[in-house]
Amino acid sequence: MSKISIVVPVYYNSDTLMLLYEDMKAKILEQLGDYELVFVDDGSGDNSWEIMNQIREMDANVQCVKLSRNFGEHAALLAGLNVCTGDCAVTKQADLQEDSEIILEMYESWKKGNKVVLAVREERDENPVKVFLPICTTPLCAKPSTKICPRAAATATFSTGRSSAYCSF
């Protein structure tokens, strides 16, 4: 059986970490089989590190990584991907914006042989200003890669395989 790693970058998320873990435990962790959660503290100044360690004490499948300072989300993700031990990895935000159950769909798609699985958001229930600003700025910053990677891509699963698939949420 394969193992999945869930990498979660953490930056000032002390108020949502336990809720995130409880949500994943209730919705997906038991269904995944062999899994690991990798929390990466990206230099938070709150008590995120302590809460991450509380979660690790509750669940032997949890790893905690602490960066020496804030390097940014991408560096935190890379640090988590570097230490994870799963056959595939998925990234998840700590702010409860993404539905945890999408991980199950993505994992199933990966087990069918897909190399990269992207979750693309179909709708956004957010403040209109938060939606409007990216619409205005994305075309200014767009690179040629937007032709092959959807702008709304939220999460990617990386591993070996032969093709790509998309999951929408």
DSSP file (Angstrom, degrees, kcal/mol; ACC not computed):
  #  RESIDUE AA STRUCTURE BP1 BP2  ACC     N-H-->O    O-->H-N    N-H-->O    O-->H-N    TCO  KAPPA ALPHA  PHI   PSI    X-CA   Y-CA   Z-CA
    1    1 A M              0   0    0      0, 0.0     2,-0.1     0, 0.0    32,-0.0   0.000 360.0 360.0 360.0 145.7    0.0    0.0    0.0
    2    2 A S        -     0   0    0     84,-0.0    32,-0.5    85,-0.0     2,-0.4  -0.443 360.0-134.2 -87.1 159.9    1.2    3.5   -0.8
    3    3 A K  E     -a   34   0A   0     -2,-0.1    84,-2.4    82,-0.1    85,-1.3  -0.931  12.5-152.5-116.1 137.0    1.8    6.3    1.7
    4    4 A I  E     -ab  35  88A   0     30,-1.9    32,-1.9    -2,-0.4     2,-0.5  -0.899   3.1-152.9-110.4 138.6    0.7    9.9    1.3
    5    5 A S  E     -ab  36  89A   0     83,-2.4    85,-2.7    -2,-0.4     2,-0.6  -0.927   2.6-158.0-107.4 133.2    2.4   12.9    2.8
    6    6 A I  E     -ab  37  90A   0     30,-2.8    32,-3.1    -2,-0.5     2,-0.5  -0.950  10.7-160.1-112.1 112.2    0.3   16.1    3.5
    7    7 A V  E     -ab  38  91A   0     83,-2.9    85,-2.4    -2,-0.6    32,-0.2  -0.819   8.2-174.0 -99.4 125.5    2.6   19.1    3.7
    8    8 A V  E     -a   39   0A   0     30,-3.2    32,-2.5    -2,-0.5     2,-0.3  -0.938  14.0-149.6-124.2 108.0    1.2   22.2    5.6
    9    9 A P  E     -a   40   0A   0      0, 0.0    85,-0.6     0, 0.0     2,-0.5  -0.591  18.7-157.0 -73.8 138.1    3.1   25.4    5.6
   10   10 A V  E     +a   41   0A   0     30,-3.4    32,-3.3    -2,-0.3    34,-0.3  -0.968  24.7 159.5-124.8 125.9    2.4   27.3    8.8
   11   11 A Y  S    S-     0   0    0     -2,-0.5    30,-0.1    30,-0.2    32,-0.0  -0.841  81.1 -26.0-146.2 106.0    2.8   31.1    9.4
   12   12 A Y  S    S+     0   0    0     -2,-0.3     3,-0.2     1,-0.1    35,-0.0   0.935  92.9 133.4  54.8  51.2    0.8   32.7   12.2
   13   13 A N    >>  +     0   0    0      1,-0.1     4,-1.7     2,-0.1     3,-1.6   0.009  15.4 124.5-116.6  26.4   -1.8   29.9   12.1
   14   14 A S  T 34 S+     0   0    0      1,-0.3     4,-0.5     2,-0.2    -1,-0.1   0.822  73.4  55.9 -58.7 -30.6   -2.1   29.1   15.9
   15   15 A D  T 34 S+     0   0    0      1,-0.2    -1,-0.3    -3,-0.2     4,-0.2   0.662 117.3  32.2 -77.4 -15.3   -5.8   29.8   15.8
   16   16 A T  T <> S+     0   0    0     -3,-1.6     4,-2.8     2,-0.1    -2,-0.2   0.561  92.8  87.5-117.0 -11.3   -6.6   27.3   13.0
   17   17 A L  H  X S+     0   0    0     -4,-1.7     4,-2.6     1,-0.2     5,-0.2   0.926  93.9  42.4 -60.8 -48.9   -4.0   24.5   13.4
   18   18 A M  H  > S+     0   0    0     -4,-0.5     4,-2.7     1,-0.2    -1,-0.2   0.899 115.6  51.0 -66.1 -38.6   -6.0   22.3   15.9
   19   19 A L  H  > S+     0   0    0      2,-0.2     4,-2.4     1,-0.2    -2,-0.2   0.905 109.9  50.9 -62.2 -41.0   -9.2   23.0   13.9
   20   20 A L  H  X S+     0   0    0     -4,-2.8     4,-2.6     2,-0.2     5,-0.2   0.940 111.7  46.4 -61.4 -48.1   -7.4   21.9   10.7
   21   21 A Y  H  X S+     0   0    0     -4,-2.6     4,-2.9     1,-0.2     5,-0.2   0.930 113.1  48.9 -61.7 -45.7   -6.1   18.7   12.4
   22   22 A E  H  X S+     0   0    0     -4,-2.7     4,-2.3     2,-0.2    -1,-0.2   0.882 111.5  50.8 -62.1 -38.3   -9.5   17.9   13.8
   23   23 A D  H  X S+     0   0    0     -4,-2.4     4,-2.1     2,-0.2     5,-0.3   0.935 113.5  44.0 -64.0 -47.2  -11.1   18.5   10.4
   24   24 A M  H  X>S+     0   0    0     -4,-2.6     4,-2.7     1,-0.2     5,-2.6   0.892 113.2  51.6 -66.6 -38.2   -8.7   16.2    8.6
   25   25 A K  I  <>S+     0   0    0     -4,-2.9     5,-0.6    -5,-0.2    -1,-0.2   0.919 114.2  43.4 -63.2 -43.3   -9.0   13.5   11.3
   26   26 A A  I  <5S+     0   0    0     -4,-2.3    -1,-0.2    -5,-0.2    -2,-0.2   0.847 126.5  29.5 -70.4 -34.5  -12.8   13.5   11.1
   27   27 A K  I  <5S-     0   0    0     -4,-2.1    -2,-0.2    -5,-0.2    -3,-0.2   0.813 133.4  -4.1-100.8 -33.7  -13.0   13.6    7.3
   28   28 A I  I >X5S+     0   0    0     -4,-2.7     4,-1.4    -5,-0.3     3,-0.7   0.715  97.0  85.0-136.6 -30.4   -9.9   11.9    5.7
   29   29 A L  I 3><S+     0   0    0     -5,-2.6     4,-0.7     1,-0.3     3,-0.5   0.870  97.3  45.5 -59.5 -43.4   -7.1   10.6    7.8
   30   30 A E  H 34<S+     0   0    0     -5,-0.6     3,-0.4     1,-0.2    -1,-0.3   0.810 112.6  53.1 -68.5 -27.7   -8.6    7.2    8.7
   31   31 A Q  H <4 S+     0   0    0     -3,-0.7    -1,-0.2     1,-0.2    -2,-0.2   0.716  98.8  64.8 -77.9 -20.7   -9.6    6.7    5.0
   32   32 A L  H  < S-     0   0    0     -4,-1.4     2,-0.6    -3,-0.5    -1,-0.2   0.756  84.5-157.7 -74.9 -24.0   -6.1    7.4    3.7
   33   33 A G  S  < S+     0   0    0     -4,-0.7     2,-0.6    -3,-0.4    -1,-0.3  -0.746  70.1  27.1  81.7-120.5   -4.5    4.4    5.3
   34   34 A D  E    S+a    3   0A   0     -2,-0.6   -30,-1.9   -32,-0.5     2,-0.3  -0.671  86.0 146.5 -81.1 118.6   -0.7    5.1    5.6
   35   35 A Y  E     -a    4   0A   0     -2,-0.6     2,-0.3   -32,-0.2   -30,-0.2  -0.928  33.2-155.9-144.7 165.3   -0.2    8.8    5.9
   36   36 A E  E     -a    5   0A   0    -32,-1.9   -30,-2.8    -2,-0.3     2,-0.5  -0.985  10.4-147.1-143.0 145.1    2.0   11.5    7.4
   37   37 A L  E     -ac   6  62A   0     24,-2.5    26,-3.2    -2,-0.3     2,-0.6  -0.949  12.1-165.1-107.9 128.3    1.3   15.1    8.1
   38   38 A V  E     -ac   7  63A   0    -32,-3.1   -30,-3.2    -2,-0.5     2,-0.5  -0.931   3.1-168.6-117.3 107.4    4.3   17.5    7.8
   39   39 A F  E     -ac   8  64A   0     24,-2.6    26,-2.7    -2,-0.6     2,-0.6  -0.827   3.6-163.3 -93.6 130.0    3.8   20.9    9.4
   40   40 A V  E     -ac   9  65A   0    -32,-2.5   -30,-3.4    -2,-0.5     2,-0.7  -0.947   9.3-149.1-119.0 112.2    6.4   23.5    8.6
   41   41 A D  E     -ac  10  66A   0     24,-3.3    26,-2.9    -2,-0.6     2,-0.9  -0.709   6.8-160.2 -81.0 114.2    6.6   26.5   10.8
   42   42 A D        -     0   0    0    -32,-3.3    30,-0.3    -2,-0.7    -1,-0.1  -0.323  66.0 -63.9 -93.3  50.3    7.8   29.4    8.6
   43   43 A G  S    S-     0   0    0     -2,-0.9    27,-0.3    24,-0.3    -1,-0.1   0.810  73.9-177.7  78.3  30.5    9.1   31.6   11.4
   44   44 A S        -     0   0    0    -34,-0.3    -1,-0.2     1,-0.1     5,-0.1  -0.328  22.0-154.7 -62.1 143.0    5.7   32.3   13.1
   45   45 A G  S    S+     0   0    0      3,-0.0    -1,-0.1     2,-0.0     2,-0.1   0.380  73.7  71.9 -98.0   1.4    5.9   34.6   16.0
   46   46 A D  S    S-     0   0    0      1,-0.0     3,-0.4     0, 0.0     4,-0.1  -0.129 107.8 -80.5 -97.5-160.2    2.8   33.2   17.7
   47   47 A N  S  > S+     0   0    0      1,-0.2     4,-1.9     2,-0.1     5,-0.2  -0.002  86.2 120.5 -97.0  32.0    2.4   29.8   19.4
   48   48 A S  H  > S+     0   0    0      1,-0.2     4,-2.8     2,-0.2    -1,-0.2   0.900  72.4  56.1 -57.4 -42.5    2.0   27.8   16.2
   49   49 A W  H  > S+     0   0    0     -3,-0.4     4,-2.0     1,-0.2    -1,-0.2   0.902 107.0  48.8 -60.4 -42.7    5.1   25.7   17.0
   50   50 A E  H  > S+     0   0    0      2,-0.2     4,-1.8     1,-0.2    -1,-0.2   0.905 112.6  47.7 -64.5 -41.3    3.7   24.7   20.4
   51   51 A I  H  X S+     0   0    0     -4,-1.9     4,-2.3     2,-0.2    -2,-0.2   0.895 108.6  54.5 -68.1 -39.4    0.3   23.7   18.8
   52   52 A M  H  X S+     0   0    0     -4,-2.8     4,-2.0     1,-0.2    -1,-0.2   0.914 109.7  47.8 -57.7 -42.4    2.1   21.7   16.1
   53   53 A N  H  X S+     0   0    0     -4,-2.0     4,-1.9     2,-0.2    -1,-0.2   0.825 107.4  55.5 -70.5 -31.6    4.0   19.8   18.8
   54   54 A Q  H  X S+     0   0    0     -4,-1.8     4,-1.2     2,-0.2    -1,-0.2   0.917 109.2  47.9 -62.7 -42.9    0.7   19.1   20.7
   55   55 A I  H  X S+     0   0    0     -4,-2.3     4,-1.5     1,-0.2     3,-0.4   0.902 108.8  53.9 -64.1 -40.4   -0.7   17.6   17.5
   56   56 A R  H  < S+     0   0    0     -4,-2.0     6,-0.3     1,-0.2    -1,-0.2   0.877 106.0  53.0 -62.1 -37.4    2.5   15.5   17.1
   57   57 A E  H  < S+     0   0    0     -4,-1.9    -1,-0.2     1,-0.2    -2,-0.2   0.798 111.6  46.6 -67.0 -28.0    2.0   14.2   20.6
   58   58 A M  H  < S+     0   0    0     -4,-1.2     2,-0.4    -3,-0.4    -1,-0.2   0.718 120.6  36.1 -83.1 -23.6   -1.6   13.2   19.7
   59   59 A D    ><  -     0   0    0     -4,-1.5     3,-1.5    -3,-0.1    -1,-0.2  -0.960  60.7-157.5-141.0 115.4   -0.7   11.5   16.4
   60   60 A A  T 3  S+     0   0    0     -2,-0.4    -1,-0.1     1,-0.3    -4,-0.1   0.613  92.1  69.2 -67.2 -11.7    2.5    9.5   15.7
   61   61 A N  T 3  S+     0   0    0    -25,-0.1   -24,-2.5     2,-0.0     2,-0.4   0.287  80.9  99.4 -89.1  10.4    2.1   10.3   11.9
   62   62 A V  E <   -c   37   0A   0     -3,-1.5     2,-0.4    -6,-0.3   -24,-0.2  -0.846  50.2-171.0-105.3 132.4    2.9   14.0   12.4
   63   63 A Q  E     -c   38   0A   0    -26,-3.2   -24,-2.6    -2,-0.4     2,-0.4  -0.923   8.2-155.0-113.9 144.9    6.3   15.6   11.7
   64   64 A C  E     -c   39   0A   0     -2,-0.4     2,-0.4   -26,-0.2   -24,-0.2  -0.982   8.6-173.7-123.3 132.9    7.1   19.1   12.7
   65   65 A V  E     -c   40   0A   0    -26,-2.7   -24,-3.3    -2,-0.4     2,-0.5  -0.979   6.7-160.4-123.6 135.9    9.7   21.3   11.0
   66   66 A K  E     -c   41   0A   0     -2,-0.4     2,-0.2   -26,-0.2   -24,-0.2  -0.966   7.5-149.9-121.4 119.2   10.8   24.7   12.2
   67   67 A L        -     0   0    0    -26,-2.9   -24,-0.3    -2,-0.5     3,-0.0  -0.578  23.6-121.6 -82.4 150.8   12.5   27.2    9.9
   68   68 A S  S    S-     0   0    0     -2,-0.2     2,-0.3   -26,-0.1    -1,-0.1   0.735  87.3 -12.8 -68.0 -23.1   14.9   29.6   11.6
   69   69 A R  S    S-     0   0    0    -28,-0.1     2,-0.7     0, 0.0   -25,-0.1  -0.921  96.6 -59.1-160.2-179.2   13.0   32.6   10.2
   70   70 A N        +     0   0    0    -27,-0.3   -27,-0.1    -2,-0.3   -28,-0.1  -0.647  50.4 162.4 -77.2 114.4   10.3   33.5    7.7
   71   71 A F        -     0   0    0     -2,-0.7     4,-0.2     1,-0.3    -1,-0.2   0.507  54.7 -99.4-105.5 -11.1   11.5   32.4    4.3
   72   72 A G     >  -     0   0    0    -30,-0.3     4,-2.1     1,-0.1    -1,-0.3  -0.198  37.5 -74.3 106.2 159.8    8.1   32.4    2.6
   73   73 A E  H  > S+     0   0    0      1,-0.2     4,-2.7     2,-0.2     5,-0.2   0.873 125.8  54.1 -59.6 -41.7    5.5   29.9    1.7
   74   74 A H  H  > S+     0   0    0      1,-0.2     4,-2.4     2,-0.2    -1,-0.2   0.910 109.8  47.1 -63.5 -41.6    7.4   28.3   -1.2
   75   75 A A  H  > S+     0   0    0     -4,-0.2     4,-2.4     2,-0.2    -1,-0.2   0.892 111.8  51.5 -65.2 -38.9   10.5   27.7    0.9
   76   76 A A  H  X S+     0   0    0     -4,-2.1     4,-2.3     2,-0.2    -2,-0.2   0.909 110.1  49.1 -64.4 -41.3    8.3   26.2    3.6
   77   77 A L  H  X S+     0   0    0     -4,-2.7     4,-2.8     2,-0.2     5,-0.2   0.927 111.1  49.5 -62.8 -44.6    6.7   23.9    1.1
   78   78 A L  H  X S+     0   0    0     -4,-2.4     4,-1.9     1,-0.2    -2,-0.2   0.893 109.5  51.8 -62.1 -39.6   10.0   22.8   -0.3
   79   79 A A  H  X S+     0   0    0     -4,-2.4     4,-1.4     2,-0.2    -1,-0.2   0.922 112.2  46.4 -61.9 -43.7   11.3   22.1    3.3
   80   80 A G  H  X S+     0   0    0     -4,-2.3     4,-1.5     1,-0.2     3,-0.2   0.902 112.2  49.2 -65.3 -41.8    8.2   20.0    3.9
   81   81 A L  H  < S+     0   0    0     -4,-2.8    -1,-0.2     1,-0.2    -2,-0.2   0.814 107.8  57.1 -66.4 -29.2    8.6   18.1    0.6
   82   82 A N  H  < S+     0   0    0     -4,-1.9    -1,-0.2    -5,-0.2    -2,-0.2   0.840 114.7  35.0 -70.5 -33.8   12.3   17.6    1.4
   83   83 A V  H  < S+     0   0    0     -4,-1.4    -2,-0.2    -3,-0.2    -1,-0.2   0.607  91.6 108.1 -98.0 -12.5   11.6   15.8    4.7
   84   84 A C     <  -     0   0    0     -4,-1.5   -79,-0.1    -5,-0.1     5,-0.1  -0.304  49.7-162.2 -68.8 152.6    8.4   13.9    3.8
   85   85 A T        +     0   0    0    -81,-0.1    -1,-0.1     3,-0.1   -82,-0.1   0.292  46.4 118.8-118.0   7.1    8.6   10.2    3.3
   86   86 A G  S    S-     0   0    0      1,-0.1   -82,-0.2     2,-0.1     3,-0.1  -0.216  72.1-121.4 -73.9 164.6    5.4    9.4    1.4
   87   87 A D  S    S+     0   0    0    -84,-2.4    73,-0.4     1,-0.2     2,-0.3   0.721 102.3  13.2 -74.7 -23.1    5.1    7.9   -2.1
   88   88 A C  E    S-b    4   0A   0    -85,-1.3   -83,-2.4    71,-0.1     2,-0.4  -0.957  75.1-146.7-144.8 163.0    3.3   11.0   -3.1
   89   89 A A  E     -bD   5 158A   0     69,-1.2    69,-1.4    -2,-0.3     2,-0.4  -0.980   7.5-169.2-135.8 145.6    2.8   14.4   -1.4
   90   90 A V  E     -bD   6 157A   0    -85,-2.7   -83,-2.9    -2,-0.4     2,-0.3  -0.981  17.7-136.0-130.3 144.3    0.0   16.9   -1.4
   91   91 A T  E     -b    7   0A   0     65,-0.7     2,-0.4    -2,-0.4   -83,-0.2  -0.782  21.0-175.9-101.0 147.2    0.1   20.5   -0.1
   92   92 A K        -     0   0    0    -85,-2.4     2,-0.2    -2,-0.3    63,-0.0  -0.999  23.6-123.2-143.4 137.6   -2.6   22.0    2.1
   93   93 A Q    >   -     0   0    0     -2,-0.4     3,-0.6   -85,-0.1     5,-0.2  -0.527  12.7-140.2 -79.2 147.8   -3.1   25.5    3.5
   94   94 A A  T 3  S+     0   0    0    -85,-0.6   -74,-0.2     1,-0.2    -1,-0.1   0.469  87.5  81.3 -85.2  -2.7   -3.4   25.9    7.3
   95   95 A D  T 3  S-     0   0    0    -75,-0.0    -1,-0.2     1,-0.0   -78,-0.0   0.304 100.8-117.4 -92.5  10.5   -6.1   28.5    7.0
   96   96 A L  S <  S+     0   0    0     -3,-0.6    -2,-0.1     1,-0.1     4,-0.1   0.677  78.4 124.6  66.1  19.7   -9.1   26.2    6.5
   97   97 A Q        +     0   0    0      2,-0.1     2,-0.4    -4,-0.0    -1,-0.1   0.765  60.3  64.4 -79.0 -26.2   -9.8   27.6    3.0
   98   98 A E  S    S-     0   0    0     -5,-0.2     2,-0.4    56,-0.0    -2,-0.1  -0.788  89.0-116.0-103.6 141.6   -9.6   24.3    1.2
   99   99 A D    >   -     0   0    0     -2,-0.4     3,-1.3     1,-0.2     4,-0.3  -0.613  18.8-144.8 -73.2 125.7  -11.9   21.4    1.8
  100  100 A S  T >  S+     0   0    0     -2,-0.4     3,-1.7     1,-0.3     4,-0.4   0.807  92.5  70.0 -62.2 -30.4   -9.9   18.5    3.2
  101  101 A E  T >> S+     0   0    0      1,-0.3     4,-1.1     2,-0.2     3,-0.7   0.709  81.0  73.6 -66.0 -19.2  -12.0   15.9    1.4
  102  102 A I  H <> S+     0   0    0     -3,-1.3     4,-2.4     1,-0.2    -1,-0.3   0.799  85.8  67.0 -63.4 -25.6  -10.5   16.9   -2.0
  103  103 A I  H <> S+     0   0    0     -3,-1.7     4,-2.7    -4,-0.3    -1,-0.2   0.886  96.0  54.5 -61.7 -38.7   -7.3   15.2   -0.8
  104  104 A L  H <> S+     0   0    0     -3,-0.7     4,-2.2    -4,-0.4    -1,-0.2   0.928 109.7  46.1 -60.8 -45.2   -9.1   11.8   -1.1
  105  105 A E  H  X S+     0   0    0     -4,-1.1     4,-2.1     1,-0.2    -2,-0.2   0.906 114.2  48.0 -63.5 -42.1  -10.1   12.5   -4.7
  106  106 A M  H  X S+     0   0    0     -4,-2.4     4,-2.3     2,-0.2    -2,-0.2   0.907 110.8  50.9 -66.2 -41.6   -6.6   13.6   -5.6
  107  107 A Y  H  X S+     0   0    0     -4,-2.7     4,-2.5     2,-0.2    -2,-0.2   0.906 109.5  50.2 -63.4 -42.5   -5.1   10.6   -3.9
  108  108 A E  H  X S+     0   0    0     -4,-2.2     4,-1.0     2,-0.2    -1,-0.2   0.907 110.1  50.8 -61.9 -41.5   -7.4    8.2   -5.8
  109  109 A S  H  <>S+     0   0    0     -4,-2.1     5,-1.4     1,-0.2     3,-0.4   0.900 110.5  49.3 -62.9 -40.6   -6.5    9.9   -9.0
  110  110 A W  H ><5S+     0   0    0     -4,-2.3     3,-2.1     1,-0.2    -2,-0.2   0.906 106.2  55.8 -64.8 -41.1   -2.8    9.5   -8.2
  111  111 A K  H 3<5S+     0   0    0     -4,-2.5    -1,-0.2     1,-0.3    -2,-0.2   0.733  98.3  63.7 -65.6 -20.5   -3.2    5.8   -7.4
  112  112 A K  T 3<5S-     0   0    0     -4,-1.0    -1,-0.3    -3,-0.4    -2,-0.2   0.490 130.9 -91.0 -80.1  -2.5   -4.7    5.4  -10.9
  113  113 A G  T < 5S+     0   0    0     -3,-2.1    49,-2.4     1,-0.3    50,-0.8   0.474  75.2 147.5 111.3   3.2   -1.3    6.4  -12.3
  114  114 A N  E   < -e  163   0A   0     -5,-1.4    -1,-0.3    47,-0.2    50,-0.2  -0.530  35.5-155.4 -74.5 137.1   -1.5   10.1  -12.8
  115  115 A K  E    S+     0   0A   0     48,-4.0    44,-0.7     1,-0.3     2,-0.4   0.908  79.1  21.0 -78.4 -44.8    1.8   11.9  -12.3
  116  116 A V  E     -eF 164 158A   0     47,-1.0    49,-1.8    42,-0.2     2,-0.5  -0.993  65.8-168.6-129.1 131.9    0.4   15.3  -11.3
  117  117 A V  E     -eF 165 157A   0     40,-0.9    40,-1.5    -2,-0.4     2,-0.4  -0.985   7.4-166.7-123.6 123.3   -3.0   16.0   -9.9
  118  118 A L  E     -eF 166 156A   0     47,-1.7    49,-3.0    -2,-0.5     2,-0.6  -0.870  12.6-147.5-109.4 140.9   -4.3   19.6   -9.7
  119  119 A A  E     -eF 167 155A   0     36,-1.8    35,-3.0    -2,-0.4    36,-0.8  -0.942  17.9-164.3-104.3 124.0   -7.3   20.8   -7.8
  120  120 A V  E     -eF 168 153A   0     47,-2.6    49,-2.1    -2,-0.6     2,-0.4  -0.939  17.5-128.5-115.1 125.7   -8.9   23.8   -9.5
  121  121 A R        -     0   0    0     31,-1.2     3,-0.1    -2,-0.5    31,-0.1  -0.561  19.1-172.3 -73.8 125.6  -11.4   26.0   -7.6
  122  122 A E  S    S+     0   0    0     -2,-0.4     2,-0.3     1,-0.2    -1,-0.2   0.841  71.1  16.9 -85.9 -36.8  -14.6   26.5   -9.6
  123  123 A E        -     0   0    0     46,-0.1     2,-0.4     2,-0.0    -1,-0.2  -0.937  64.6-148.2-134.6 155.9  -16.2   29.1   -7.3
  124  124 A R        -     0   0    0     -2,-0.3     2,-1.1    -3,-0.1     7,-0.1  -0.984   3.2-163.2-128.6 122.0  -15.0   31.4   -4.6
  125  125 A D        +     0   0    0     -2,-0.4     2,-0.3     2,-0.0    -2,-0.0  -0.617  53.2 119.5 -97.7  71.6  -17.1   32.4   -1.6
  126  126 A E  S    S-     0   0    0     -2,-1.1    -2,-0.1     1,-0.1     5,-0.1  -0.827  74.4 -68.4-132.7 168.8  -14.9   35.3   -0.7
  127  127 A N    >>  -     0   0    0     -2,-0.3     4,-1.4     1,-0.1     3,-0.7  -0.314  47.7-123.4 -53.1 133.9  -15.0   39.1   -0.2
  128  128 A P  H 3> S+     0   0    0      0, 0.0     4,-2.8     0, 0.0     5,-0.2   0.805 111.2  57.3 -55.5 -31.6  -15.5   40.7   -3.7
  129  129 A V  H 3> S+     0   0    0      1,-0.2     4,-2.3     2,-0.2    -2,-0.0   0.909 104.0  52.1 -65.9 -40.9  -12.3   42.7   -3.2
  130  130 A K  H <4 S+     0   0    0     -3,-0.7    -1,-0.2     1,-0.2    -3,-0.1   0.816 115.7  41.6 -64.4 -30.3  -10.3   39.6   -2.6
  131  131 A V  H  X S+     0   0    0     -4,-1.4     4,-1.2     2,-0.1    -2,-0.2   0.868 113.8  51.8 -82.5 -39.3  -11.6   38.2   -5.9
  132  132 A F  H  X S+     0   0    0     -4,-2.8     4,-1.8    -5,-0.2    -2,-0.2   0.906 102.5  57.2 -67.9 -44.2  -11.3   41.4   -7.9
  133  133 A L  H  X S+     0   0    0     -4,-2.3     4,-2.4     1,-0.2     5,-0.2   0.915 107.1  46.8 -59.1 -47.5   -7.7   42.2   -7.2
  134  134 A P  H  > S+     0   0    0      0, 0.0     4,-2.6     0, 0.0    -1,-0.2   0.866 108.7  56.9 -62.9 -32.6   -6.3   38.9   -8.5
  135  135 A I  H  < S+     0   0    0     -4,-1.2    -2,-0.2     1,-0.2    -3,-0.1   0.895 112.9  41.5 -62.5 -38.1   -8.4   39.3  -11.6
  136  136 A C  H  < S+     0   0    0     -4,-1.8     4,-0.4    -3,-0.2    -1,-0.2   0.877 122.3  37.6 -75.9 -39.2   -6.8   42.7  -12.2
  137  137 A T  H >X S+     0   0    0     -4,-2.4     4,-1.4    -5,-0.2     3,-0.5   0.787  99.3  72.7 -89.5 -27.8   -3.2   41.7  -11.4
  138  138 A T  H >X S+     0   0    0     -4,-2.6     4,-1.2    -5,-0.2     3,-0.5   0.903  95.5  51.7 -58.0 -45.1   -2.9   38.2  -12.7
  139  139 A P  H 34 S+     0   0    0      0, 0.0    -1,-0.2     0, 0.0    -2,-0.1   0.844 108.4  53.7 -61.4 -29.7   -2.8   39.2  -16.4
  140  140 A L  H <4 S+     0   0    0     -3,-0.5    -2,-0.2    -4,-0.4    -3,-0.1   0.832 118.4  34.0 -70.9 -30.8    0.0   41.7  -15.6
  141  141 A C  H << S+     0   0    0     -4,-1.4    -1,-0.2    -3,-0.5    -3,-0.1   0.431  89.1 130.4-103.1  -1.4    2.1   39.0  -14.0
  142  142 A A     <  -     0   0    0     -4,-1.2    -4,-0.0    -5,-0.2     9,-0.0  -0.196  38.7-160.7 -61.6 143.8    1.2   36.1  -16.2
  143  143 A K    >   -     0   0    0      1,-0.0     3,-2.0     0, 0.0     4,-0.2  -0.715  38.7 -96.6-113.9 168.1    3.9   33.9  -17.7
  144  144 A P  G >  S+     0   0    0      0, 0.0     3,-1.8     0, 0.0     4,-0.3   0.748 116.2  76.2 -57.3 -21.4    3.6   31.6  -20.7
  145  145 A S  G >> S+     0   0    0      1,-0.3     4,-2.0     2,-0.2     3,-1.4   0.716  74.3  77.4 -65.0 -19.0    3.1   28.7  -18.2
  146  146 A T  G <4 S+     0   0    0     -3,-2.0    -1,-0.3     1,-0.3     5,-0.2   0.708  83.4  66.8 -64.9 -16.0   -0.5   29.9  -17.6
  147  147 A K  G <4 S+     0   0    0     -3,-1.8    -1,-0.3    -4,-0.2    -2,-0.2   0.814 114.1  27.3 -71.8 -28.4   -1.3   28.2  -20.9
  148  148 A I  T <4 S+     0   0    0     -3,-1.4    -2,-0.2    -4,-0.3    -1,-0.2   0.620 121.7  53.6-107.1 -16.0   -0.5   24.8  -19.5
  149  149 A C  S  < S-     0   0    0     -4,-2.0    -1,-0.2     4,-0.0     4,-0.0  -0.974  88.3-119.8-122.7 119.1   -1.3   25.4  -15.8
  150  150 A P    >   -     0   0    0      0, 0.0     3,-1.6     0, 0.0    -3,-0.1  -0.242  15.8-130.2 -58.4 141.9   -4.7   26.8  -14.8
  151  151 A R  T 3  S+     0   0    0      1,-0.3    -4,-0.0    -5,-0.2    -5,-0.0   0.804 106.8  55.0 -61.8 -29.8   -4.6   30.2  -13.0
  152  152 A A  T 3  S+     0   0    0    -31,-0.1   -31,-1.2   -32,-0.0    -1,-0.3   0.325  73.5 138.9 -89.4   9.5   -6.9   28.8  -10.3
  153  153 A A  E <   + F   0 120A   0     -3,-1.6   -33,-0.2   -33,-0.2     3,-0.1  -0.339  22.9 173.8 -58.0 127.0   -4.8   25.8   -9.5
  154  154 A A  E     +     0   0A   0    -35,-3.0     2,-0.3     1,-0.3    -1,-0.2   0.793  57.1  14.2-106.0 -37.6   -4.8   25.4   -5.7
  155  155 A T  E     - F   0 119A   0    -36,-0.8   -36,-1.8   -63,-0.0     2,-0.4  -0.995  58.0-162.4-145.9 143.5   -3.0   22.2   -4.9
  156  156 A A  E     - F   0 118A   0     -2,-0.3   -65,-0.7   -38,-0.2     2,-0.5  -0.978  10.9-147.0-129.6 144.4   -0.7   19.8   -6.7
  157  157 A T  E     -DF  90 117A   0    -40,-1.5   -40,-0.9    -2,-0.4     2,-0.4  -0.942  19.6-158.7-107.0 129.2    0.3   16.2   -6.0
  158  158 A F  E     +DF  89 116A   0    -69,-1.4   -69,-1.2    -2,-0.5     2,-0.3  -0.905  35.2 102.4-112.6 134.3    3.8   15.3   -7.0
  159  159 A S        -     0   0    0    -44,-0.7     2,-0.2    -2,-0.4   -71,-0.1  -0.951  67.8 -57.8-176.6-164.6    5.1   11.8   -7.7
  160  160 A T  S    S+     0   0    0    -73,-0.4     2,-0.3    -2,-0.3   -47,-0.1  -0.628  70.1 103.6 -94.9 158.0    5.9    9.4  -10.4
  161  161 A G        -     0   0    0     -2,-0.2   -47,-0.2     1,-0.1     3,-0.1  -0.978  66.6 -95.0 161.8-159.8    3.4    8.3  -13.1
  162  162 A R  S    S+     0   0    0    -49,-2.4     2,-0.3    -2,-0.3   -48,-0.2   0.593  83.6  20.3-130.6 -13.5    2.5    8.9  -16.7
  163  163 A S  E     -e  114   0A   0    -50,-0.8   -48,-4.0     2,-0.0   -47,-1.0  -0.880  65.3-109.4-149.2 179.8   -0.2   11.5  -17.1
  164  164 A S  E     -e  116   0A   0     -2,-0.3     2,-0.3   -50,-0.2   -47,-0.2  -0.819  24.3-176.3-116.6 155.9   -2.1   14.4  -15.6
  165  165 A A  E     -e  117   0A   0    -49,-1.8   -47,-1.7    -2,-0.3     2,-0.4  -0.973  15.0-138.5-145.3 158.1   -5.6   14.8  -14.3
  166  166 A Y  E     -e  118   0A   0     -2,-0.3     2,-0.4   -49,-0.2   -47,-0.2  -0.957   8.2-166.2-121.2 139.1   -7.7   17.6  -12.8
  167  167 A C  E     -e  119   0A   0    -49,-3.0   -47,-2.6    -2,-0.4     2,-0.4  -0.985  14.3-151.8-117.3 134.1  -10.1   17.6   -9.9
  168  168 A S  E      e  120   0A   0     -2,-0.4   -47,-0.2   -49,-0.2   -49,-0.0  -0.827 360.0 360.0-106.7 146.1  -12.4   20.6   -9.5
  169  169 A F              0   0    0    -49,-2.1   -48,-0.2    -2,-0.4    -1,-0.1   0.294 360.0 360.0-144.5 360.0  -13.8   21.8   -6.2
